[in-house]
């Protein structure tokens, strides 16, 4: 008898030119369980868990902006930590403290930590050209410096327009296990190698004076870390889970070869997201006191960077983080943000899922960023 099959309904691209998991009506369910939707994933647990003990700061819970933002239908979870203290946590009715959530581009902070450590150890130079580190890379990155890739300061043919379902960022999903491919499934390496120069450009120089956000940059950096780090990326991720002291599993999507998608493939609980961000609040120090990132690289990050666009023009994109010179953090597609403040030792995260067509609204993030920055400053 013949055996019948049908395309995976979560991953097949439908008439909206998006896979079902990312359609507005499905996105909330998907982000609350993306580790089950990704075709390929890895899981890491810490040997020792950072003990978080509830020590509620009632002033945080009393904030009017917090009450408003956590009442929105998009809200999933929020947490604030300082050392071993859990200062605040709140959850939507359909989401709980032990449930992992897609953190999307907040995953990029992992690359900041790994590259910072390799730079500290003299294995990578910020002025090196990517083609000297990765000889196989195509013209879209070959002559770009590591620093420019870190700062989202590269002009090439990869675009990340969330309003355009045919943008390169969405087409990239076929190479990272988040949509079904055409006839052949590319690896992430093959996809990145195929990125060319921007039409009409002779090099990768950014002509705009502001950052050019491209998630492909982060995956290029991950391959640079693999090339110069002398160890599989999976060992870095195991060390990251231990450095953070995560309580539950840190789940990481991969491509078909098992290459981790650090541009946006991590899923964590809200408390574990704060544990992850707290490595930066501790200036690159793991829970065991050993360095995972680099304090010196973090100092450079706080001082450097490329101006971001309005409504985040008060921030700079620096070494795979957003910063105002005091804190570092990052946002995630669909409605997440994390802030880590090395001056106060506080970390705060906000998880939510936008359900508009594009899954993105630049204005939506502004009050979230302001609130998290204020809370982390102790205001």
C-alpha positions, -999 to +999 in steps of 0.1 A: +000+000+000+012+035-007+024+057+022+008+092+022+023+123+037+015+160+039+038+190+046+043+200+082+014+224+088+034+247+112+063+251+087+048+251+053+045+286+037+009+294+029-008+320+008+002+348+032+038+339+023+046+330+059+047+297+077+017+291+099+036+294+132+042+331+124+007+341+114-009+367+137-036+343+149-010+315+157+020+335+168+012+336+205+008+299+208+040+295+187+062+318+208+050+299+240+063+267+225+086+275+197+111+248+209+085+222+198+080+239+163+116+243+153+127+213+131+160+210+150+171+220+185+195+214+213+190+216+250+214+227+278+209+226+316+231+240+343+250+219+368+243+244+395+213+267+395+214+304+405+192+306+436+166+332+432+146+340+463+115+361+462+122+395+478+095+416+462+102+453+457+067+467+461+077+499+444+082+480+411+047+464+413+031+498+421+045+514+389+017+527+366+036+518+334+041+482+347+004+479+354-005+491+320+021+471+300+014+438+319-024+443+313-020+444+275-033+413+257+002+408+242+019+403+276+034+370+285+058+375+315+081+399+333+109+394+358+134+415+377+164+402+395+193+416+415+219+390+426+200+363+444+169+384+448+138+380+427+124+415+429+094+411+407+077+385+385+043+385+368+027+362+342-002+362+318-030+337+326-019+315+296+018+315+305+036+303+336+069+306+355+083+273+343+073+277+306+100+286+280+093+316+257+110+324+224+134+353+231+143+358+194+171+383+190+179+386+227+198+354+217+224+378+201+237+386+236+252+351+237+274+361+207+285+393+225+297+371+254+315+345+232+332+370+209+341+391+239+359+362+255+377+353+222+388+389+218+400+390+254+420+359+248+436+374+216+419+349+193+400+375+173+408+411+163+381+437+159+397+452+128+401+418+110+382+413+078+356+385+079+371+370+047+404+364+066+385+345+093+360+327+070+376+323+036+343+307+023+322+338+030+307+356+000+311+393-011+284+405+013+308+400+042+342+392+028+358+427+033+337+438+063+355+440+096+346+420+126+338+453+144+314+464+117+296+431+118+293+433+156+279+468+153+253+461+125+273+485+104+274+464+071+257+473+039+249+442+018+220+425+000+205+410+031+174+429+043+153+426+074+120+442+066+094+426+088+066+442+067+078+423+036+072+386+038+097+381+010+126+399+028+159+380+031+154+376+069+122+355+063+137+336+034+166+328+058+142+306+078+145+278+053+182+274+063+175+274+100+147+250+103+118+275+107+101+269+074+100+242+048+126+248+020+120+245-017+136+216-036+168+215-015+173+226+021+203+249+024+225+249+055+230+281+074+266+283+061+255+279+025+229+306+029+253+331+045+280+324+018+255+333-008+248+369+005+262+394-020+268+431-021+239+455-022+227+463-057+250+490-071+275+489-042+312+481-046+318+473-010+301+468+024+305+504+037+274+516+054+263+549+037+236+558+062+253+569+094+230+547+114+229+509+120+216+485+094+200+456+114+207+422+099+203+389+118+226+372+093+255+393+109+251+373+141+253+340+124+284+351+106+299+360+140+290+326+153+309+310+125+338+333+132+337+321+169+337+285+156+367+291+133+388+308+159+375+294+192+390+259+188+359+242+201+323+234+190+297+260+197+278+235+217+305+236+243+302+274+245+264+269+250+269+243+277+293+268+295+267+296+290+240+276+307+264+269+336+276+306+337+239+317+339+229+290+364+196+284+345+169+265+364+152+249+334+165+239+300+181+265+277+167+254+243+185+265+212+173+260+176+198+248+150+201+242+113+200+206+098+238+202+106+233+211+142+248+246+140+231+267+167+210+297+156+223+324+179+207+352+159+174+343+174+170+306+183+170+305+221+140+298+243+140+305+281+117+310+310+114+346+322+135+339+354+161+321+333+162+350+308+171+372+338+197+347+348+211+348+313+212+386+312+227+388+347+260+375+333+262+410+318+250+427+350+280+409+366+303+422+338+308+388+322+312+367+353+295+333+357+277+322+388+309+303+398+329+335+397+348+325+365+346+348+335+324+338+306+324+370+286+348+399+291+346+430+313+370+449+291+349+441+260+317+452+279+335+485+287+342+491+250+306+481+243+292+508+267+314+534+251+311+525+214+286+516+188+266+530+159+235+552+163+202+534+161+171+547+143+141+565+158+123+558+181+155+543+196+178+571+184+189+577+220+206+542+219+236+528+201+240+494+186+273+481+200+289+447+199+255+428+195+238+449+222+217+480+225+232+505+250+228+540+263+262+540+279+250+527+313+231+495+305+232+469+277+203+449+264+185+437+233+150+433+219+134+403+202+111+401+172+075+398+183+077+418+215+106+409+239+132+431+256+160+426+282+180+452+301+212+444+322+227+472+343+263+466+355+262+496+378+233+483+399+236+446+392+199+445+382+184+426+352+149+429+339+130+412+311+097+416+294+082+389+272+052+394+250+038+384+215+025+410+191-003+398+169-003+423+141+005+410+106+042+418+107+049+408+143+067+441+148+059+477+159+089+499+166+068+522+188+056+493+210+090+487+224+097+523+237+077+523+269+089+488+277+126+498+272+120+530+294+104+510+321+130+482+322+158+508+322+143+528+350+137+497+371+173+485+365+186+519+375+166+517+408+144+546+399 
